[in-house]
């Protein structure tokens, strides 16, 4: 198989590696009742409540997508939705203690990095190259 991989383009290698890491990351989050989008929402809520629209913007997803994410987070007890005291028409999404604990547990571990760096010879060099690649692609 190594010979076959040597013939792959860099784009194909990067895409395949990303899918494998994403699969493992999603499994890790799933064991904690979360998705990647859910984790992004929890991250945006750490500093205080936000509207669903603000959460969508902070997570760079569509409002419709965030509505589903918030629904799931509410079902799993990670967030609550409450009326905004300043504008009763608007709902604010707020972290629960369970949501804060889950976020803290996940971010305290280095599993997100370890999924990538464990098999690497030069993790710092790889990270630097990825940063250069992302910036060159105009996304950083």
Helices and strands as residue ranges (DSSP letters): H 2-6, H 10-30, H 36-45, E 50-51, H 52-59, H 63-75, E 79-84, E 87-95, H 97-108, H 111-117, H 123-136
